Amino acid sequence: MKSLIITFLFISSISFAQTFPQSHEGIWKGELNIYTAQSDQPVQTLEMQLKIFPIDDKTWSWEIGYLIGDGDIRKYELKPVNSEKNEWQIDEKNGIVLFQMLLGNRLVGSFSIENSLIINSYEFNQDNILVEFYSTQLKSEDKTGKGTEDSPFVLNHKVGNYQKAVLKKQ
């Protein structure tokens, strides 16, 4: 039974990879909630949209819009790096390219900017895209463990904020 479940999950993951990103082309909108450790409620909520459309057979628009004030529209491009290994990139069109992995139905990446490490996740579901961002400090707060084989040193990094949006197709 266990091997049947694993086989099903593996096949599901392969079939999603074969239809991504075509399966989620379109305009997606929802509320982005930003959380910090200081509050259990969002400290900020704003409208977010993601537009995914083909530019050519190997490139898709990846336009992120934060719809607040005059708006903050980021016209990026999504491109496969190695389709067999589910490796992708988001090209910000300014010299910055963010490496992404397609893991199951999630496009996941991490990158650092200044003193923060950002981990992003786009989970592609049938009727929505769950967008999540975590921000941690690059500098570790403390080191635990004994430095042995049984208890290696572990560096802890504080999570500074968390962002979450559930985007629905328009």
Protein Blocks (a to p, Z undefined) as FASTA:
>chain_A
ZZmmmmmmmmmmmmmmmmpcklmgccdddddddddfkbcbdfbdcddddddddfblmbcc
ddddddehjbpadddddddfblmnopacddehnopacddddehjaccddddehjbccddd
ddddfkbccdddddddfbdfbdedjhiaklccddddddfbdcddddddZZ
